[in-house]
Amino acid sequence: MALPNPTDLFTQIQALRAQLHAHNHAYYVLDAPTVADAEYDRLFRELQALEAAHPQWVTPDSPTQRVAGQVLDAFASVRHAVPMLSIRTETDTESSGALAFDARVRKELELTERDVPVDYVAELKFDGLAMSLRYEHGVLVQTATRGDGEYGEDVTQNIRTIGQIPLKLPPGVPPVLEVRGEVYMRRDDFEALNERQRLRIAAGEKGEKTFVNPRNAAAGAVRQLDSGIAAQRPLSFFAYGVGEVTPPGEGGPAFGTHYALLQTLKAWGFPVAAQVELACGAPALVAYHQRMGAARDALPFDIDGVVYKVNSLALQQRLGFVTREPRWAVAHKYPAQEQLTTVLAIDVQVGRTGKLTPVAKLAPVFVGGVTVTNATLHNEDEARRKDVRVGDTVIVRRAGDVIPEVVSVVPEKRTGDATAFTMPRICPVCQSAAVREEGEADYRCTGGLFCSAQRKQAILHFAQRRAVEVEGLGDKLVEQLVDAHIIRTLPDLYRLGLSALAGLDRMADKSAQNIVDALEQSKQTTLPRFLFGLGIRHVGEATAKALARHFGTLDAIMDASEDALLAVSDVGPIVAQSIRTFFAQPHNREVVEQLRACGVTWPEGAPAQAGPQPLAGQTLVLTGTLPTLGRDAAKDLIEAAGGKVSGSVSKKTHYVVAGAEAGSKLEKAVALGVPVLDEAGLLELLK
C-alpha cells in the first residue's frame, strides 16, 4: 500500500486550518455559526491527529495551539492578567470518556491501584459565552470576553445589565478578584425573546431577526454596542472559577480546593450551578455524567456536556498544563443535539386529529444518540420563516425524546433551483379539503369520518361514553380492528360479526358477543350525542345540545347556512364555519347516511321553542350524588335553562349543586363564599 504523499498531507492540514479559522470567526466574532458543534469537533480532531503524526508542521497559529476567537474592533481590547484558556474536550460520549480522564490523571500523579481515588469536582458544561469579571476593592470595574485567551473584549456596560452579577461585593473580599464564568440565556427567556422578535418582524421593523439558539442570542446581546438594547435581552450568569486574585499574604483567600473556592464565590453573591458535586474517583464521574445526561432536557438552560476538575488546587498545580489545556480538567461531551444534513424532500403528514404537518425527509444523520431521517417543520408559517427548501443544507436538532426539528438553513450552500414550500390545500391521504381557520397556525383535513389517517381517533371519539357509547370498545380493540383492515369507516362498526371479532387476539367468544350487543344498544342514541360523536371541530357536548334544540333534526343542521348556524346561542363564526365545512364534504355526508342505513337512530322533532332562560350566563358546578337526578340529567336541565356546567370551582362560579358525599369542591365553595344548593334548590332555581 502506497504511503500518503507528504505534499498532499501538508495541503490537507492547511485546508483544515483554514476551515477551522473560518468557523471560529463565524462562531466567536460574528455570532452566526455556520456549522454544527459535532462537525466542528470532527474537523478539530482530524487536524489534531495529523499534527500529532507530523509535529514538524505544527505552527503557533494553528487552531490546536491557541484558544479560538478574536477581538472585535468595536470594543476596547483587554489583556487578561491570567490567560482564559479552554480545557480539553473528551468526545467519547460513553462512560469510557470519564474513565480515560481519571486514568490520565492517575498516571500523571504516578498513582497505583493501591492508592486512594482522586477527588474531583463535577460541573455542567454550559452552552454560553465565557466571561471574566474584574473586581477591585469589591466593586465591579471591568468585564471581558475570553477572546483569544490572552486578549478579550471590554463589554462592561453590557454585562452590568445582568441582574445576577453583583456590582459590589461584601466586605472581606480580596482587593483584586477576577471571577470567571458563563453568560447564557435560559430556554424560556430565549423563546420569549424570539416571539418578541417575530412580532417586530411582522410589524415591519427593519434589521430585526430571530435567533438560532440561546447561545447565539446570548453572544449577540453581549456584543451589542448599545447597552440599552443589551439590557432588553434576558441574560443569566454562572460562576465556575477565578482568574487573578490578590495573593493570600495581601488579603486574598487561601483556598485549598476548587470546591471550597466555588462555595466561597456563592457566599460572596455569585450564582453557582446547583448541580456542582464532589466526585470521588472514576465511578462517581461516570454516575454524574449519566445522571446529568438523563436530566439534560429538563434543565432550564442548554448544556452540551459536563466538566471534571481535580479538586485539590495543589494537585492542579502539580499536574500543570499541556500546550493550551490544563491536565487537571476535561469537558466530557454528550451526543451532539445538532448536526448538518441535506433535505431530500418535504412531505406532509396527517395526524390522528387531521392536523397537516410538513416534514423534511433528510439524508440520514446521527444526532442526539440516534440516526435521524425525518424532522418536523411544524406548520407552513414555520417552514416559510425558516425558508427550508428541498436540496438545502440544514442544521437539524434532536433533544431527548423531542421530535427532531430543522433549526435553520445554511444559505451559502443553497443551489439556484430550490423552490419554496407551499402547504397543499387538499389532504394528501383522502383528498378532502384542507383548511386553515382564522387565528390558527395549522391546516387540517376536513374529511374526519373518511380520512384513514384519522380513522382510529374518529372511531374512539364516536364510541366514547359521552357520544353514542359502545361499551368495551377501547384503544387496543380499535387498534386491532383498524390495523387488520376490518374497519375502514364508522359504518363498518355496525357490520361487525362474531366471527371477525372472535378471530382477534385475546378475544373470547363471550367478549366478542358483548361487543356485538353493545353495538346494537348504541344504535338507539340522541341527536346531541350523535352530533358530538361525529367529531366536528369545535363542536363539544354543549354546542351539540344547542344545535339539536335549535334545529330539531340532523338534516336541518347539515343544510343550515353559516348565517342560520350563527343564530344558535352557543355558536360563533369559527364554529359555524367549521360545521359548514364539515357537512360540505361529500365523504362526511356519505358516512352519516351509511350510519343511518345501519340502523343508528335518534328521536327528532320540531325546533324547540325559545323558553325561559333563568340560568343564562351563569356557571354551576355539580358535586356528590343527587337524590333523584343523575349527573347527566342535571347537566341537561342546567344547559337547557341557559347555564353552563364547569368541572371546577372558582370565584366566577355562581352556584355549587352538592349531593351526598360531596368532596373538595364543596369545601372550596364554602371557602370562597359561593352559594351551595341541594337538588331541591336547583329545581327551584330552574323554575
Secondary structure by P-SEA (a helix, b strand, c coil): cccccaaaaaaaaaaaaaaaaaaaaaccccccccccaaaaaaaaaaaaaaaaacccccccccccccbbbbbbccbbbbbbccccccccccccccaaaaaaaaaaaaaaacccccccbbbbbbbbbccbbbbbbbbcccccccccccccccbbbbaaaaaaaccccccccccccccbbbbbbbbbbcaaaaaaaaaaaaaaaaaccccbbbbccaaaaaaaaaacccaaaaaacccccccccccccccccccccccccaaaaaaaaaaacccccccbbbbccaaaaaaaaaaaaaacccccccccbbbbccccaaaaaaacccccccccbbbbbccccbbbbbbcbbbbbbcccbbbbbbbbccccccccccccbbbcccaaaaaaaccccccbbbbbbcccccbbbcccccccccccbbbbbbbccccccccbbbbcccccbbbbccccccccaaaaaaaaaacccccccccccaaaaaaaaaacccccccccccccaaaaaacccccaaaaaaaaaaaaaaccccaaaaaaacccccccaaaaaaaaaacccaaaaaacccccccccccccaaaaaaaaaaaacaaaaaaaaaaaaacbbbbbbccccccccccccbbbbbccccccccaaaaaaaaaaabbbbbccccccccbbbbcccccaaaaaaaaaccccccaaaaaaaac
